[in-house]
């Protein structure tokens, strides 16, 4: 038997048994829940998964491997099968995960495999609504969109075609927001947008404050595109020029504008900042055009109609304990395989718009990033907030970037360079115009059991689930292993850590462990920015990262982080001060004469009626952005007399707010305040998380209470008509939680990677 025949025989044996090719994958309980909810194909009738996690990764591996056939029609079936094996191993071993659209859609009828897109918004009615239509098609396919609204003329400008005046870019943002709200109701992923405006646009002050009312633009993240000219003026304490369509139209004081940006970022977390001139200075395709916008989380600056498919390497998987280092050789091999994977995604993916398809094939953007970085630092004993940690981060990303570029060069030799290479900065063959991005890894990080992107961990121990009186704690596995090795692990200690999620105040844990296992809010903002800057040096696109601040941080602290980010060559910055969103004052809008009349009535002193010992009432169930709420209304002589509302976990912000509102409404009812006045005060109050319930938008928990009172009592629509549910028993109270409560699972949400994300179920405000 010849060597060639022997090889063919071994190949046939290798592929004969599928179980040998695709071994089963072990996932945590949390990961299995996420897989079932978001990724596994479901039966249309039963809504139950009809594929296993193993089936999912086989489906994805096979679909993406076909990209090699598209690039090389002469490739053999055996070679394709070897690539399938390679791709399956990447995902099954949790060394790499592609972005969610690839996991959801590869090998299915809707093969949009890209996560991020940027669309132009032209300064005409036709151009604006064409962008709305194109965004709708993208959201329908599971993608997110970014827009630069700087082309739109400011409000009050002349409109020659109608002899009227323009309503301005902010008003048209509302149209985009409403379209996204409608489409996302039936989608697999939530629609998300990034709205950007240049700092030299005449409408910039209105843009900066457009999310001050948190009930508006709930489907947008917003960022200001900061120019070098603005920063020069700010540092000099002078004015800078405002432009429209590149023509000077006025001037504004740079300090005044910066103070407004800082104030709103301090109070709500938005707007973010994009240093647009730094972005374009690193634009690898200057001959194709200028970059003006990014995707929803800000890590992917793109040309108009640009797109990018993303994937992340779990760098913690490459730790070698014996040498307390990284398996650099294996990391290089995996990086090469990932570049092949992502380039193949371009070949097999379909795009929602023809123009996007053409740009994707012409530029071949890919975005290979990392996750598990904080976990890797834990394993290596390097504090995140140290010069050693920052230096290692730079070394790690430099290695991945150089090997990703080399892999792209090799692919160019086999498959050809991207078509627009003559309009690029490259002087050697390259398959891809960009190769690296650090993107959010919220849900794929949970599948890989890795910390998100380059973010520090938000907590080390926290309550994952509460059943009756039993708390189930999630413990960072690296910390667990470390504590057990040192002989100090105990359930009592874990309970103690779960109170704050950090180690700094727990003296029975040795200082060297406390120094390494730091969490996001313990790290000084200086090191947050320094780490982002270290990675940015070796990232073609940008980085999705949150600079976390303690609640006591001042506006000057925020401003200092902005200056540091600009001076250290970051392409943008997103800040979040702990607690700034959950405790925002609710906005009821402009007061009417009826409102003022109600306020005057409220000033009158009323002696509340005494409550009878026994009362009858009904309980209504309603969905809100903070979870399911149960509202009980007790009546006396057929009229509402008192009200109780229950939502979330005892001690949580949602529960506290609902209890406070219930008490005040009950006091008003027992004081004979007119029901229409009470309803008027409640309806219309907004929150960051409006939702739909039975065809009606619920803006917040007080808005929900007001609408229940109006619908079932003020408008005389009786509950007996079947539009309400009588609840026999309300949910039992449980362990208190701090911060923002997840509307899907009542878990804790945290601002990480530029987006509010649930650590328990993976729910995200951005996807």
C-alpha positions in Angstrom: 0.0 0.0 0.0 1.4 3.4 -1.0 1.8 6.3 1.4 -0.9 8.1 -0.5 -3.3 5.2 -0.2 -2.5 4.9 3.5 -3.3 8.6 4.0 -6.6 8.3 2.2 -7.6 5.3 4.3 -6.7 7.2 7.6 -8.8 10.1 6.3 -11.8 7.9 5.6 -11.6 6.4 9.0 -11.3 9.8 10.6 -14.6 11.0 9.1 -16.5 7.7 9.4 -17.7 8.4 13.0 -19.2 11.8 13.6 -18.8 11.5 17.4 -15.0 11.3 16.9 -15.1 14.4 14.8 -17.4 16.5 16.9 -17.1 15.6 20.6 -19.7 16.7 23.1 -19.3 20.1 24.7 -19.7 20.8 28.4 -21.5 24.1 29.3 -22.4 25.7 32.6 -26.1 25.9 33.6 -26.0 29.6 32.8 -24.6 29.0 29.3 -27.2 26.3 28.6 -30.0 28.8 29.4 -28.5 31.4 27.1 -28.0 28.9 24.3 -31.7 27.8 24.6 -33.0 31.3 24.7 -30.9 32.9 22.0 -29.0 30.6 19.8 -30.5 27.1 19.4 -33.0 26.6 16.5 -36.5 26.2 17.9 -39.5 24.2 16.6 -42.0 26.7 15.3 -45.0 25.0 17.0 -43.6 24.0 20.4 -41.0 26.8 20.7 -38.6 24.1 22.1 -35.1 23.7 20.8 -34.7 21.2 18.0 -30.9 21.2 18.0 -28.4 20.6 20.8 -25.5 22.9 21.6 -23.3 20.4 19.7 -25.6 20.6 16.7 -25.3 24.3 16.8 -21.6 24.4 16.6 -21.6 21.7 13.9 -24.0 23.8 11.9 -21.8 26.9 12.2 -18.5 25.1 11.5 -19.9 23.4 8.4 -21.5 26.6 7.1 -18.4 28.8 7.6 -16.1 26.1 6.2 -17.9 26.4 2.9 -16.3 29.8 2.5 -13.1 28.1 1.7 -14.9 26.4 -1.3 -16.2 29.7 -2.5 -12.6 31.1 -2.5 -11.1 27.9 -4.0 -13.7 25.9 -6.1 -11.0 23.2 -6.6 -10.7 22.4 -2.9 -11.4 18.7 -2.0 -14.2 17.5 0.3 -11.6 16.1 2.6 -9.9 19.5 2.9 -13.3 21.1 3.7 -13.9 18.5 6.4 -10.6 19.3 7.9 -11.5 23.0 8.1 -14.9 22.0 9.6 -13.0 20.1 12.3 -10.7 23.0 12.9 -13.6 25.5 13.3 -15.6 23.2 15.5 -12.6 22.7 17.8 -12.2 26.5 18.1 -15.7 26.9 19.4 -16.1 23.6 21.3 -12.8 24.2 23.1 -14.1 27.7 24.0 -10.9 29.2 22.5 -12.9 31.4 20.2 -16.5 32.5 19.6 -17.9 34.4 16.6 -20.4 37.2 17.1 -24.0 36.4 17.9 -25.4 36.8 14.4 -23.0 34.2 13.1 -24.0 31.7 15.9 -27.6 32.4 15.3 -27.8 32.4 11.5 -24.9 30.5 9.9 -26.4 27.6 8.0 -29.9 29.0 8.1 -32.2 30.7 5.7 -31.4 34.2 7.0 -27.6 34.2 6.8 -26.8 37.7 8.0 -23.7 36.9 9.9 -22.5 40.5 10.6 -23.3 42.4 13.8 -22.5 46.0 12.9 -23.3 48.4 10.2 -23.1 52.2 9.4 -25.6 54.0 7.2 -25.3 57.5 5.8 -28.1 60.1 6.5 -28.4 62.6 3.7 -29.8 66.1 4.2 -33.1 65.6 2.4 -36.5 64.1 3.2 -35.8 61.3 0.7 -32.4 60.6 2.2 -33.6 60.6 5.8 -36.4 58.2 5.2 -34.3 56.0 2.9 -31.9 55.6 5.9 -34.9 54.7 8.1 -36.0 52.0 5.6 -32.4 50.6 5.3 -32.0 50.6 9.1 -35.3 48.7 9.4 -34.0 46.0 7.0 -30.8 45.7 9.0 -32.6 45.4 12.4 -35.0 42.8 10.9 -31.9 40.7 10.1 -30.4 41.0 13.6 -27.9 43.8 13.1 -27.2 47.1 14.8 -26.7 50.5 13.1 -24.7 53.6 13.5 -25.6 57.1 12.0 -23.9 60.4 11.8 -26.6 63.1 12.0 -24.1 65.9 11.3 -25.2 66.3 7.6 -28.7 67.4 8.6 -29.3 71.1 8.7 -30.0 72.7 12.1 -33.5 73.5 13.2 -34.8 76.8 11.8 -32.8 76.5 8.6 -34.5 77.4 5.4 -35.9 74.6 3.2 -35.9 75.9 -0.3 -38.1 73.2 -1.8 -41.0 74.1 0.5 -40.1 77.7 1.6 -40.4 76.3 5.1 -37.9 75.7 8.0 -36.1 72.6 9.0 -37.1 70.8 12.2 -33.5 69.7 12.9 -31.6 66.5 13.4 -33.0 65.7 16.9 -36.5 65.5 15.6 -35.6 63.1 12.9 -33.7 60.9 15.5 -37.1 60.3 17.0 -38.3 58.8 13.7 -35.3 56.3 13.7 -36.0 55.5 17.4 -39.7 54.8 16.8 -38.9 52.5 13.8 -36.4 50.6 15.9 -38.9 50.2 18.7 -41.5 48.7 16.3 -39.2 46.3 14.6 -37.4 44.9 17.6 -40.6 43.5 19.1 -40.6 40.5 16.8 -36.8 40.2 16.3 -34.3 37.6 17.6 -32.1 40.4 18.8 -33.0 43.8 20.0 -32.5 46.6 17.5 -29.8 49.1 18.6 -28.4 52.4 17.2 -25.6 54.7 17.7 -26.3 58.4 17.0 -23.4 60.7 16.4 -23.0 64.4 15.9 -19.9 66.4 15.3 -19.0 68.8 18.0 -18.9 71.6 15.4 -22.5 71.2 14.3 -24.7 74.2 15.2 -27.2 71.9 17.0 -24.6 70.3 19.3 -25.9 71.6 22.6 -29.4 70.1 21.9 -27.8 66.8 20.9 -25.7 66.6 24.1 -28.9 67.0 26.2 -31.3 65.0 24.0 -31.3 62.0 26.4 -31.7 64.1 29.5 -35.3 62.9 29.5 -34.5 59.2 29.8 -37.9 58.2 28.3 -36.6 59.4 24.9 -34.3 57.8 22.4 -34.3 54.5 24.3 -33.0 52.7 21.3 -30.0 54.9 20.9 -26.5 55.3 22.4 -25.2 58.7 21.6 -21.7 60.0 21.1 -20.2 63.4 20.3 -17.5 63.4 17.5 -14.8 65.5 19.0 -12.3 67.2 16.6 -8.7 68.1 17.2 -9.7 71.8 16.5 -12.2 71.6 19.4 -9.6 70.0 21.8 -7.1 72.7 20.9 -9.6 75.4 21.6 -10.7 73.8 24.9 -7.1 73.5 26.1 -6.5 77.2 25.1 -9.7 78.4 26.6 -11.0 79.9 23.4 -14.0 79.6 21.0 -14.1 77.2 18.1 -15.9 77.4 14.7 -19.2 75.8 14.0 -19.8 74.4 10.5 -22.7 73.2 8.3 -21.7 71.5 5.1 -18.1 72.6 5.7 -19.1 76.3 5.7 -18.5 78.4 8.9 -21.8 79.4 10.5 -20.8 80.6 13.9 -18.6 80.0 17.0 -19.1 78.6 20.5 -17.0 78.5 23.6 -15.2 75.1 23.8 -15.3 75.1 27.6 -19.0 75.6 27.7 -19.6 72.7 25.4 -17.1 70.4 27.2 -18.8 71.2 30.5 -22.2 70.2 29.0 -20.8 66.9 27.7 -19.2 66.2 31.1 -22.3 67.1 33.1 -24.6 64.8 31.1 -22.1 62.0 31.1 -21.7 62.4 34.9 -25.5 62.3 35.4 -26.6 59.7 32.9 -23.6 58.0 31.4 -24.2 59.7 28.0 -23.1 61.0 25.6 -19.9 59.1 24.9 -17.0 60.7 23.0 -15.4 59.7 19.7 -12.2 61.4 18.8 -13.1 61.5 15.1 -9.9 63.0 13.8 -7.9 60.3 15.6 -10.2 57.7 14.0 -9.6 59.1 10.5 -5.8 59.4 11.1 -5.8 55.6 11.5 -8.3 55.0 8.7 -6.8 52.2 6.5 -9.0 53.2 3.6 -8.5 56.9 3.1 -9.0 56.6 -0.6 -12.5 55.1 -0.1 -13.8 57.9 2.2 -13.9 59.4 5.6 -15.3 57.7 8.7 -18.0 59.6 10.4 -19.9 57.0 12.6 -19.5 53.7 14.5 -21.7 50.8 15.4 -23.9 50.9 18.5 -21.2 50.0 21.0 -18.6 52.3 19.5 -15.8 49.8 18.8 -16.2 49.6 15.1 -15.7 52.9 13.1 -17.0 52.3 9.6 -17.4 54.0 6.3 -20.9 54.6 5.0 -22.5 51.2 4.2 -19.6 49.5 6.0 -20.0 46.3 8.0 -17.9 44.0 10.0 -18.1 40.5 11.4 -16.6 40.0 14.8 -15.1 37.2 16.9 -13.1 37.0 20.1 -10.3 34.8 21.4 -10.7 33.6 25.0 -7.1 34.5 26.0 -7.5 33.0 29.5 -7.5 29.5 27.8 -3.9 30.0 26.8 -2.5 30.3 30.3 0.3 27.8 31.2 0.4 27.3 35.0 3.8 25.6 35.0 5.5 28.7 33.5 3.0 31.3 34.7 2.8 32.5 31.1 0.9 32.2 27.9 1.2 29.4 25.3 2.3 31.8 22.6 2.7 29.2 19.9 -0.8 27.9 20.4 -2.2 31.4 20.5 -0.5 32.1 17.1 -2.1 29.0 15.6 -5.5 29.9 16.9 -5.2 33.5 15.7 -4.5 32.2 12.2 -7.5 29.9 12.3 -9.7 32.8 13.5 -8.7 35.0 10.6 -9.5 32.2 8.2 -12.9 31.8 10.0 -13.8 35.5 9.8 -12.7 35.8 6.2 -14.9 32.9 5.3 -17.8 34.6 7.0 -17.6 37.3 4.4 -17.8 34.7 1.7 -20.9 32.8 3.0 -22.7 35.7 4.6 -25.6 37.5 3.0 -26.2 41.2 3.6 -29.5 43.0 4.1 -28.6 45.7 1.4 -26.8 45.4 -1.9 -24.6 48.4 -1.1 -23.4 46.8 2.1 -22.7 43.5 0.2 -20.6 45.4 -2.2 -18.6 47.3 0.5 -18.1 44.2 2.5 -16.6 42.3 -0.5 -14.5 45.4 -1.5 -13.0 46.1 1.9 -13.2 42.7 3.7 -13.2 44.1 7.2 -12.9 41.6 10.0 -12.7 42.3 13.7 -10.8 39.7 15.8 -10.7 40.6 19.4 -10.3 39.1 22.9 -12.2 38.1 25.9 -11.1 36.6 29.2 -8.3 39.2 29.7 -9.2 40.0 33.3 -9.3 36.2 34.0 -5.9 35.8 32.5 -4.5 38.6 34.7 -5.9 36.8 37.7 -4.2 33.5 36.7 -0.9 35.3 36.2 -1.1 37.2 39.4 -1.0 40.6 37.7 -3.2 43.4 39.1 -5.3 45.1 36.4 -4.5 48.5 38.0 -0.8 48.2 37.7 1.9 49.2 35.3 2.8 45.5 34.9 -0.8 44.7 34.0 -0.9 47.5 31.4 2.4 46.4 29.9 1.3 42.8 29.6 -2.0 43.9 27.9 0.0 45.8 25.3 2.3 42.8 24.7 -0.6 40.4 24.4 -2.6 42.6 21.9 0.6 43.4 19.9 1.2 39.6 19.5 -2.4 38.9 18.4 -2.4 41.9 16.0 0.9 41.0 14.3 -0.1 37.4 13.8 -3.6 38.3 12.6 -2.0 40.6 10.0 0.5 37.9 8.9 -2.4 35.5 8.6 -4.3 38.0 6.4 -1.2 38.4 4.2 -0.9 34.7 3.7 -4.6 34.5 2.8 -4.0 37.3 0.3 -1.3 35.2 -1.4 -3.8 32.3 -1.7 -7.1 34.2 -2.4 -6.0 37.7 -3.5 -6.0 41.0 -1.7 -9.2 42.9 -0.9 -10.3 44.8 -4.0 -9.9 48.3 -2.5 -6.3 47.8 -1.5 -5.1 50.4 -4.0 -7.1 52.9 -2.0 -5.6 51.8 1.3 -2.5 52.4 3.4 -1.1 49.0 2.7 2.0 48.4 0.5 2.0 44.6 0.7 -0.8 42.1 -0.1 -3.6 42.0 2.5 -6.8 40.0 2.4 -8.5 42.3 5.0 -8.5 46.0 5.3 -8.8 45.7 9.1 -8.2 42.6 11.2 -8.6 43.6 14.9 -11.4 45.0 17.1 -12.2 44.6 20.8 -16.0 44.2 20.7 -18.5 43.5 23.5 -18.6 39.8 24.5 -21.6 39.8 26.9 -23.4 36.6 25.8 -20.5 34.8 23.9 -18.4 35.5 26.9 -20.9 33.7 29.1 -20.8 30.7 26.6 -17.0 30.6 26.9 -17.2 31.3 30.7 -14.8 34.3 30.2 -14.7 37.8 31.5 -15.9 40.4 28.9 -13.5 41.8 26.4 -10.7 43.7 28.2 -12.9 44.7 31.0 -12.1 43.9 34.6 -14.6 41.6 36.3 -17.6 43.6 37.7 -18.0 41.2 40.7 -16.2 38.1 42.1 -19.2 36.6 43.9 -22.8 37.5 43.4 -26.3 36.0 43.8 -27.1 34.2 40.6 -30.5 33.0 41.5 -32.9 33.0 44.5 -35.2 30.1 45.2 -37.4 30.4 48.3 -34.9 31.2 51.1 -31.9 29.6 49.4 -29.3 31.8 47.7 -27.3 30.3 44.8 -24.0 32.2 44.5 -21.8 32.6 41.4 -18.1 32.5 42.3 -15.4 33.4 39.9 -13.7 30.0 39.3 -10.2 31.4 39.4 -10.8 33.0 42.8 -12.3 29.7 44.0 -9.3 27.7 42.9 -6.9 30.2 44.5 -8.8 30.3 47.8 -8.9 26.5 48.0 -5.2 26.2 47.2 -4.5 28.6 50.1 -6.8 26.7 52.4 -9.1 29.6 53.2 -12.2 28.8 51.1 -15.6 28.5 53.0 -19.2 29.1 52.2 -19.4 31.7 55.0 -16.6 33.6 53.3 -18.4 33.5 50.0 -21.5 34.9 51.6 -19.4 37.7 53.0 -17.9 38.5 49.6 -21.3 38.4 47.9 -22.4 41.5 49.9 -20.2 43.8 47.8 -18.8 41.4 45.2 -15.2 42.5 46.0 -12.4 41.5 48.4 -10.8 44.8 49.4 -12.6 45.0 52.8 -12.3 41.4 53.8 -9.2 41.2 55.9 -9.1 37.4 56.4 -8.1 37.1 52.7 -4.4 37.7 52.3 -3.3 41.0 50.9 -1.6 39.6 47.9 -4.9 37.9 46.7 -6.9 41.1 47.4 -4.3 43.1 45.3 -4.7 40.8 42.3 -8.5 40.1 42.4 -9.7 43.6 41.9 -13.0 44.5 40.3 -14.1 47.3 37.9 -15.2 49.8 40.5 -12.1 49.4 42.7 -9.8 50.3 39.8 -8.9 54.0 39.5 -10.1 55.5 36.2 -6.5 56.3 35.3 -5.8 52.6 34.9 -9.1 52.0 33.0 -8.0 54.5 30.4 -4.4 53.4 30.5 -5.4 49.8 29.7 -7.7 50.9 26.9 -4.8 53.0 25.4 -2.4 50.1 25.7 -4.7 47.8 23.6 -5.7 50.6 21.2 -2.1 50.9 19.9 -2.5 47.4 18.4 -6.2 47.5 17.4 -7.1 48.5 13.8 -10.6 49.6 14.7 -11.5 50.5 18.3 -12.4 49.2 21.7 -15.7 48.7 23.5 -14.9 49.6 27.1 -16.5 51.4 30.0 -14.5 53.7 32.3 -16.1 53.0 35.7 -16.4 55.7 38.4 -17.5 55.5 41.9 -20.8 57.3 42.7 -18.8 60.0 44.6 -16.8 60.9 41.5 -17.0 64.6 40.4 -17.5 66.1 37.0 -13.8 67.1 37.1 -12.9 63.4 37.5 -14.8 62.7 34.3 -13.1 65.6 32.5 -9.7 64.4 33.5 -10.4 61.0 32.0 -11.4 62.6 28.8 -8.2 64.5 28.6 -6.2 61.4 29.4 -8.0 59.4 26.8 -7.3 62.1 24.1 -3.7 62.5 25.1 -3.0 58.8 25.1 -4.4 58.2 21.6 -7.7 56.5 22.5 -10.2 56.7 19.7 -13.1 57.2 22.1 -14.2 57.0 25.7 -17.4 55.9 27.5 -17.8 56.7 31.2 -20.2 55.4 33.8 -20.6 56.7 37.3 -22.0 54.1 39.6 -25.7 54.7 40.4 -26.2 57.6 38.0 -29.0 55.9 36.0 -31.1 54.0 38.6 -31.7 57.2 40.7 -32.4 59.7 37.9 -35.3 62.1 38.6 -38.3 61.0 36.6 -39.3 63.6 34.0 -43.0 64.3 33.5 -42.5 66.9 30.7 -44.0 70.4 30.4 -46.6 71.4 32.9 -50.1 72.2 31.7 -52.8 74.3 33.4 -54.4 71.1 34.6 -51.1 70.1 36.2 -50.8 73.4 38.0 -54.4 73.0 39.1 -53.6 69.6 40.5 -50.6 70.9 42.3 -52.8 73.6 44.0 -55.2 70.9 45.1 -52.4 68.8 46.5 -51.4 71.8 48.6 -54.7 71.7 50.4 -54.6 69.8 53.7 -56.8 66.6 53.7 -57.3 64.2 56.6 -57.0 60.7 55.1 -60.0 58.4 55.7 -59.5 55.5 58.1 -59.0 52.1 56.4 -61.6 49.4 57.1 -60.4 46.1 58.5 -61.6 44.1 55.5 -61.5 45.3 51.9 -62.0 43.8 48.4 -59.8 44.4 45.4 -58.2 43.0 42.3 -54.6 42.4 41.3 -53.4 43.2 37.8 -50.3 41.9 36.1 -48.3 44.2 33.8 -44.9 44.1 32.0 -42.5 47.0 32.7 -38.9 47.7 31.8 -37.8 46.6 35.2 -39.7 43.3 35.2 -43.3 42.0 35.8 -45.2 44.1 38.2 -48.4 43.1 40.2 -50.7 46.0 41.1 -53.5 45.4 43.7 -56.3 48.0 43.9 -58.7 47.8 46.8 -62.0 49.6 46.5 -64.6 51.2 48.9 -68.1 51.9 47.6 -66.8 50.9 44.1 -64.0 53.5 44.1 -60.3 52.9 44.4 -59.3 53.4 48.1 -55.7 52.1 48.2 -53.1 50.5 46.0 -50.2 48.1 46.4 -47.5 47.4 43.8 -44.9 44.6 43.9 -41.9 44.3 41.5 -38.4 42.9 41.7 -36.6 41.8 44.8 -37.1 43.2 48.3 -34.5 45.9 48.9 -34.0 46.6 45.2 -34.5 50.0 43.6 -37.6 48.9 41.7 -39.2 47.5 44.8 -38.5 50.6 46.8 -39.8 52.9 44.1 -43.0 50.9 43.6 -43.6 50.9 47.4 -43.1 54.6 47.6 -45.5 55.3 44.7 -48.1 52.9 46.2 -48.0 54.7 49.5 -48.4 58.2 48.0 -51.2 57.1 45.6 -53.0 55.4 48.5 -52.6 58.5 50.7 -54.1 60.6 47.8 -57.0 58.2 47.3 -57.9 58.2 51.0 -57.7 62.0 51.0 -60.3 62.3 48.2 -57.9 63.6 45.6 -59.7 63.3 42.3 -58.7 60.1 40.5 -58.1 61.9 37.2 -55.6 64.2 38.9 -53.7 61.2 40.3 -53.7 59.5 36.9 -52.5 62.7 35.2 -49.5 62.9 37.5 -48.5 59.2 36.8 -49.0 58.7 33.1 -46.2 59.8 30.9 -43.4 59.5 33.5 -40.5 57.9 31.6 -37.6 55.6 32.3 -34.6 54.2 30.4 -36.5 50.9 29.6 -40.0 51.3 28.1 -41.7 48.1 27.0 -44.9 47.0 25.3 -47.7 45.3 27.2 -50.9 44.1 25.3 -50.3 46.6 22.5 -49.7 49.6 24.8 -46.3 51.1 25.6 -45.4 51.1 29.3 -42.9 53.9 29.9 -42.1 53.1 33.6 -43.5 51.6 36.8 -45.5 54.8 37.7 -46.7 55.0 34.1 -48.0 51.4 34.4 -49.8 52.2 37.7 -51.4 55.3 36.1 -52.6 53.4 33.1 -54.1 50.6 35.2 -56.1 53.2 37.2 -57.2 54.9 34.1 -58.1 51.8 32.1 -60.0 49.8 34.8 -61.4 52.6 37.0 -61.3 56.1 35.5 -62.6 54.9 32.2 -65.0 52.4 33.8 -63.5 49.4 32.0 -64.2 46.7 34.5 -61.7 43.9 35.3 -64.4 41.3 34.8 -64.1 41.8 31.0 -61.1 39.5 31.2 -58.4 42.1 30.7 -56.8 41.5 34.1 -55.5 38.6 36.1 -56.4 37.9 39.7 -53.2 36.8 41.5 -53.7 34.6 44.5 -50.1 34.9 45.8 -47.5 37.5 45.1 -43.8 36.5 44.7 -41.9 36.0 47.9 -39.3 38.6 48.8 -35.7 37.6 48.7 -32.2 38.8 48.9 -31.6 42.5 48.3 -29.8 43.6 45.2 -28.2 46.9 44.3 -28.2 48.8 41.1 -30.1 48.3 37.9 -32.4 45.2 37.8 -32.6 43.1 34.6 -36.1 43.2 33.1 -35.7 39.6 31.9 -34.5 37.7 35.0 -34.4 40.3 37.8 -30.6 39.8 38.0 -28.1 42.6 38.4 -27.1 44.7 35.4 -23.8 46.4 35.0 -22.3 48.9 32.6 -19.5 47.0 30.8 -18.1 47.2 27.4 -20.1 50.3 26.7 -23.5 48.8 27.4 -25.8 47.9 30.3 -25.6 44.1 30.5 -27.1 41.4 32.8 -24.4 39.2 34.3 -26.9 36.4 34.9 -28.9 35.9 31.6 -26.9 38.0 29.1 -29.7 40.5 28.4 -28.2 43.7 27.0 -29.5 47.1 26.2 -27.5 47.0 23.0 -28.5 43.7 21.4 
